[in-house]
Amino acid sequence: MFKDLRDTLRAYKLRDPAARSSLEIFLLYSGVHALIYHRIAHWLHCRGLKFLARFVSQWSRFWTGIEIHPGATIGKRLVIDHGMGIVIGETAELGDDVLLYQGVTLGGTGKDVGKRHPTIGSNVMIGSGAKVLGPFTVGDNSRIASNAVVLSAIPSDSTAVGVPAKVVRIAGEKVNFASEVDQIHVTDPVAEELEALRREIELLKNQLKGEV
């Protein structure tokens, strides 16, 4: 457990330019506190102590503003940047080295039973306000842009953006998001389609003027 905590603190120092020391991260970062509480809640949940597990998770939510269901499975070195408003559902699964920004929801789409929340691969970045809804997989090394709404599977090494989210880039090689965490400068496919329609309308208007 202590080794996992040390690795998590190192991950925060690597990915957060505002982080100045491991002690500061441990004492003041709500994402670290939420993860520690979740480890306890998940341990209780796996041993059938569901009420105690949920009590711990709600206590964590009260203090950190981050709600992680005790049943969620979280890998190593999760980094939660700011974190306020993050919700992670019961059957969600997160791989290693995941980076979440504030307002992210890893949720379901209704009252289905069984697996109903997403599986997030390793080395995935999910931008501020993004919603990933449903029992599908977001592949390793992928990026979900801010405020995207993801309703279907995302391949590995991809960038997804928009509402609903569309894949706008699939890289042929692995990307190291520890050093590249830009969640703003991505192409918006909806904007591109609207621009194409605007150009086509202008072309048709010019052709009609030429015929008159």
Contacts in CASP RR format, 6 or more apart in sequence:
PFRMAT RR
TARGET T0000
AUTHOR 0000-0000-0000
METHOD contacts of the structure
MODEL  1
MFKDLRDTLRAYKLRDPAARSSLEIFLLYSGVHALIYHRIAHWLHCRGLK
FLARFVSQWSRFWTGIEIHPGATIGKRLVIDHGMGIVIGETAELGDDVLL
YQGVTLGGTGKDVGKRHPTIGSNVMIGSGAKVLGPFTVGDNSRIASNAVV
LSAIPSDSTAVGVPAKVVRIAGEKVNFASEVDQIHVTDPVAEELEALRRE
IELLKNQLKGEV
1 39 0 8 1.000
4 39 0 8 1.000
4 76 0 8 1.000
5 26 0 8 1.000
5 36 0 8 1.000
6 22 0 8 1.000
7 76 0 8 1.000
7 77 0 8 1.000
8 32 0 8 1.000
8 35 0 8 1.000
8 76 0 8 1.000
8 77 0 8 1.000
8 78 0 8 1.000
8 79 0 8 1.000
9 22 0 8 1.000
9 25 0 8 1.000
9 26 0 8 1.000
9 32 0 8 1.000
10 22 0 8 1.000
10 77 0 8 1.000
11 77 0 8 1.000
11 78 0 8 1.000
11 79 0 8 1.000
11 97 0 8 1.000
11 178 0 8 1.000
12 19 0 8 1.000
12 25 0 8 1.000
12 29 0 8 1.000
12 32 0 8 1.000
12 79 0 8 1.000
13 19 0 8 1.000
13 22 0 8 1.000
13 25 0 8 1.000
14 178 0 8 1.000
15 79 0 8 1.000
15 81 0 8 1.000
15 99 0 8 1.000
15 178 0 8 1.000
15 181 0 8 1.000
16 25 0 8 1.000
16 79 0 8 1.000
16 81 0 8 1.000
19 25 0 8 1.000
19 29 0 8 1.000
25 32 0 8 1.000
26 32 0 8 1.000
30 63 0 8 1.000
30 64 0 8 1.000
30 65 0 8 1.000
30 66 0 8 1.000
30 80 0 8 1.000
30 82 0 8 1.000
30 83 0 8 1.000
30 84 0 8 1.000
31 64 0 8 1.000
31 66 0 8 1.000
31 80 0 8 1.000
31 83 0 8 1.000
32 80 0 8 1.000
33 60 0 8 1.000
33 63 0 8 1.000
33 64 0 8 1.000
34 60 0 8 1.000
34 64 0 8 1.000
34 65 0 8 1.000
34 66 0 8 1.000
34 68 0 8 1.000
34 80 0 8 1.000
34 83 0 8 1.000
34 86 0 8 1.000
35 74 0 8 1.000
35 78 0 8 1.000
35 80 0 8 1.000
37 56 0 8 1.000
37 57 0 8 1.000
37 59 0 8 1.000
37 60 0 8 1.000
37 64 0 8 1.000
37 68 0 8 1.000
38 57 0 8 1.000
38 60 0 8 1.000
38 68 0 8 1.000
38 70 0 8 1.000
38 72 0 8 1.000
38 74 0 8 1.000
40 56 0 8 1.000
41 53 0 8 1.000
41 54 0 8 1.000
41 56 0 8 1.000
41 57 0 8 1.000
41 60 0 8 1.000
41 68 0 8 1.000
41 70 0 8 1.000
41 71 0 8 1.000
42 53 0 8 1.000
42 70 0 8 1.000
42 71 0 8 1.000
42 72 0 8 1.000
42 73 0 8 1.000
42 74 0 8 1.000
44 50 0 8 1.000
44 52 0 8 1.000
44 53 0 8 1.000
44 56 0 8 1.000
44 70 0 8 1.000
45 53 0 8 1.000
45 70 0 8 1.000
45 71 0 8 1.000
46 71 0 8 1.000
50 70 0 8 1.000
53 70 0 8 1.000
53 71 0 8 1.000
54 70 0 8 1.000
56 70 0 8 1.000
57 67 0 8 1.000
57 68 0 8 1.000
57 69 0 8 1.000
57 70 0 8 1.000
60 66 0 8 1.000
60 67 0 8 1.000
60 68 0 8 1.000
61 67 0 8 1.000
64 83 0 8 1.000
65 83 0 8 1.000
65 84 0 8 1.000
65 85 0 8 1.000
65 86 0 8 1.000
66 80 0 8 1.000
66 83 0 8 1.000
66 84 0 8 1.000
66 85 0 8 1.000
66 86 0 8 1.000
67 85 0 8 1.000
67 86 0 8 1.000
67 87 0 8 1.000
67 88 0 8 1.000
68 74 0 8 1.000
68 86 0 8 1.000
68 88 0 8 1.000
68 89 0 8 1.000
69 88 0 8 1.000
69 89 0 8 1.000
69 90 0 8 1.000
69 92 0 8 1.000
70 90 0 8 1.000
71 89 0 8 1.000
71 90 0 8 1.000
71 91 0 8 1.000
72 88 0 8 1.000
72 89 0 8 1.000
72 90 0 8 1.000
72 91 0 8 1.000
72 92 0 8 1.000
72 93 0 8 1.000
72 94 0 8 1.000
72 106 0 8 1.000
72 117 0 8 1.000
73 92 0 8 1.000
73 93 0 8 1.000
73 94 0 8 1.000
74 88 0 8 1.000
74 94 0 8 1.000
74 95 0 8 1.000
74 98 0 8 1.000
75 94 0 8 1.000
75 95 0 8 1.000
75 96 0 8 1.000
75 98 0 8 1.000
76 95 0 8 1.000
76 96 0 8 1.000
76 97 0 8 1.000
77 96 0 8 1.000
77 97 0 8 1.000
77 98 0 8 1.000
78 94 0 8 1.000
78 97 0 8 1.000
78 98 0 8 1.000
78 100 0 8 1.000
79 97 0 8 1.000
79 98 0 8 1.000
79 99 0 8 1.000
79 100 0 8 1.000
80 86 0 8 1.000
80 100 0 8 1.000
81 99 0 8 1.000
81 100 0 8 1.000
81 101 0 8 1.000
81 102 0 8 1.000
82 101 0 8 1.000
82 102 0 8 1.000
83 100 0 8 1.000
83 101 0 8 1.000
83 102 0 8 1.000
83 103 0 8 1.000
83 104 0 8 1.000
84 102 0 8 1.000
84 103 0 8 1.000
85 102 0 8 1.000
85 103 0 8 1.000
85 104 0 8 1.000
86 100 0 8 1.000
86 102 0 8 1.000
86 103 0 8 1.000
86 104 0 8 1.000
86 105 0 8 1.000
87 103 0 8 1.000
87 104 0 8 1.000
87 105 0 8 1.000
87 106 0 8 1.000
87 107 0 8 1.000
88 94 0 8 1.000
88 106 0 8 1.000
88 107 0 8 1.000
88 117 0 8 1.000
89 106 0 8 1.000
89 107 0 8 1.000
89 108 0 8 1.000
89 117 0 8 1.000
90 116 0 8 1.000
90 117 0 8 1.000
91 114 0 8 1.000
91 115 0 8 1.000
91 116 0 8 1.000
91 117 0 8 1.000
91 135 0 8 1.000
92 106 0 8 1.000
92 107 0 8 1.000
92 117 0 8 1.000
92 118 0 8 1.000
92 119 0 8 1.000
92 120 0 8 1.000
93 117 0 8 1.000
93 118 0 8 1.000
93 119 0 8 1.000
93 120 0 8 1.000
94 106 0 8 1.000
94 120 0 8 1.000
94 121 0 8 1.000
95 120 0 8 1.000
95 121 0 8 1.000
95 122 0 8 1.000
95 124 0 8 1.000
96 122 0 8 1.000
96 123 0 8 1.000
97 122 0 8 1.000
97 123 0 8 1.000
97 177 0 8 1.000
97 178 0 8 1.000
98 120 0 8 1.000
98 121 0 8 1.000
98 122 0 8 1.000
98 123 0 8 1.000
98 124 0 8 1.000
98 125 0 8 1.000
98 126 0 8 1.000
99 124 0 8 1.000
99 125 0 8 1.000
99 126 0 8 1.000
99 177 0 8 1.000
99 181 0 8 1.000
100 126 0 8 1.000
100 127 0 8 1.000
101 126 0 8 1.000
101 127 0 8 1.000
101 128 0 8 1.000
101 129 0 8 1.000
101 130 0 8 1.000
101 146 0 8 1.000
101 183 0 8 1.000
102 128 0 8 1.000
102 129 0 8 1.000
103 128 0 8 1.000
103 129 0 8 1.000
103 130 0 8 1.000
104 126 0 8 1.000
104 127 0 8 1.000
104 128 0 8 1.000
104 129 0 8 1.000
104 130 0 8 1.000
104 131 0 8 1.000
104 132 0 8 1.000
105 129 0 8 1.000
105 130 0 8 1.000
105 131 0 8 1.000
105 132 0 8 1.000
105 133 0 8 1.000
106 117 0 8 1.000
106 118 0 8 1.000
106 120 0 8 1.000
106 132 0 8 1.000
107 116 0 8 1.000
107 117 0 8 1.000
107 118 0 8 1.000
107 131 0 8 1.000
107 132 0 8 1.000
107 133 0 8 1.000
107 134 0 8 1.000
108 116 0 8 1.000
108 117 0 8 1.000
108 118 0 8 1.000
108 133 0 8 1.000
108 134 0 8 1.000
108 135 0 8 1.000
109 116 0 8 1.000
109 133 0 8 1.000
109 134 0 8 1.000
109 151 0 8 1.000
110 116 0 8 1.000
112 135 0 8 1.000
115 135 0 8 1.000
116 134 0 8 1.000
116 135 0 8 1.000
117 134 0 8 1.000
117 135 0 8 1.000
118 132 0 8 1.000
118 133 0 8 1.000
118 134 0 8 1.000
118 135 0 8 1.000
118 136 0 8 1.000
118 137 0 8 1.000
118 138 0 8 1.000
118 150 0 8 1.000
119 135 0 8 1.000
119 136 0 8 1.000
119 137 0 8 1.000
119 138 0 8 1.000
120 126 0 8 1.000
120 132 0 8 1.000
120 137 0 8 1.000
120 138 0 8 1.000
120 139 0 8 1.000
121 137 0 8 1.000
121 138 0 8 1.000
121 139 0 8 1.000
121 140 0 8 1.000
121 142 0 8 1.000
122 140 0 8 1.000
122 141 0 8 1.000
123 140 0 8 1.000
123 141 0 8 1.000
123 174 0 8 1.000
123 176 0 8 1.000
123 177 0 8 1.000
124 138 0 8 1.000
124 139 0 8 1.000
124 140 0 8 1.000
124 141 0 8 1.000
124 142 0 8 1.000
124 143 0 8 1.000
124 144 0 8 1.000
124 177 0 8 1.000
125 142 0 8 1.000
125 143 0 8 1.000
125 144 0 8 1.000
125 177 0 8 1.000
125 181 0 8 1.000
125 183 0 8 1.000
126 132 0 8 1.000
126 138 0 8 1.000
126 143 0 8 1.000
126 144 0 8 1.000
127 143 0 8 1.000
127 144 0 8 1.000
127 145 0 8 1.000
127 146 0 8 1.000
127 148 0 8 1.000
127 183 0 8 1.000
128 146 0 8 1.000
128 147 0 8 1.000
128 183 0 8 1.000
129 146 0 8 1.000
129 147 0 8 1.000
130 144 0 8 1.000
130 145 0 8 1.000
130 146 0 8 1.000
130 147 0 8 1.000
130 148 0 8 1.000
130 149 0 8 1.000
130 150 0 8 1.000
131 148 0 8 1.000
131 149 0 8 1.000
131 150 0 8 1.000
132 138 0 8 1.000
132 144 0 8 1.000
132 150 0 8 1.000
133 149 0 8 1.000
133 150 0 8 1.000
133 151 0 8 1.000
134 151 0 8 1.000
136 152 0 8 1.000
136 153 0 8 1.000
136 154 0 8 1.000
137 153 0 8 1.000
137 154 0 8 1.000
138 144 0 8 1.000
138 150 0 8 1.000
138 153 0 8 1.000
138 154 0 8 1.000
139 153 0 8 1.000
139 154 0 8 1.000
139 155 0 8 1.000
139 156 0 8 1.000
139 157 0 8 1.000
139 158 0 8 1.000
140 156 0 8 1.000
140 157 0 8 1.000
141 156 0 8 1.000
141 157 0 8 1.000
141 171 0 8 1.000
141 174 0 8 1.000
141 175 0 8 1.000
141 177 0 8 1.000
142 154 0 8 1.000
142 155 0 8 1.000
142 156 0 8 1.000
142 157 0 8 1.000
142 158 0 8 1.000
142 159 0 8 1.000
142 160 0 8 1.000
143 158 0 8 1.000
143 159 0 8 1.000
143 160 0 8 1.000
143 175 0 8 1.000
143 177 0 8 1.000
143 183 0 8 1.000
143 186 0 8 1.000
144 150 0 8 1.000
144 154 0 8 1.000
144 160 0 8 1.000
144 161 0 8 1.000
144 165 0 8 1.000
145 159 0 8 1.000
145 160 0 8 1.000
145 161 0 8 1.000
145 162 0 8 1.000
145 165 0 8 1.000
145 183 0 8 1.000
145 184 0 8 1.000
145 186 0 8 1.000
146 183 0 8 1.000
146 184 0 8 1.000
147 162 0 8 1.000
147 163 0 8 1.000
148 160 0 8 1.000
148 161 0 8 1.000
148 162 0 8 1.000
148 163 0 8 1.000
148 165 0 8 1.000
149 162 0 8 1.000
149 163 0 8 1.000
149 164 0 8 1.000
149 165 0 8 1.000
150 160 0 8 1.000
150 164 0 8 1.000
150 165 0 8 1.000
151 164 0 8 1.000
151 165 0 8 1.000
152 164 0 8 1.000
154 160 0 8 1.000
154 165 0 8 1.000
154 167 0 8 1.000
155 167 0 8 1.000
155 170 0 8 1.000
157 170 0 8 1.000
157 171 0 8 1.000
157 172 0 8 1.000
157 173 0 8 1.000
157 174 0 8 1.000
157 175 0 8 1.000
158 167 0 8 1.000
158 169 0 8 1.000
158 170 0 8 1.000
158 171 0 8 1.000
159 167 0 8 1.000
159 168 0 8 1.000
159 169 0 8 1.000
159 170 0 8 1.000
159 186 0 8 1.000
160 166 0 8 1.000
160 167 0 8 1.000
160 168 0 8 1.000
161 168 0 8 1.000
161 186 0 8 1.000
161 187 0 8 1.000
161 188 0 8 1.000
161 189 0 8 1.000
162 188 0 8 1.000
162 189 0 8 1.000
162 190 0 8 1.000
163 190 0 8 1.000
166 189 0 8 1.000
168 186 0 8 1.000
168 187 0 8 1.000
168 188 0 8 1.000
168 189 0 8 1.000
169 186 0 8 1.000
169 187 0 8 1.000
END
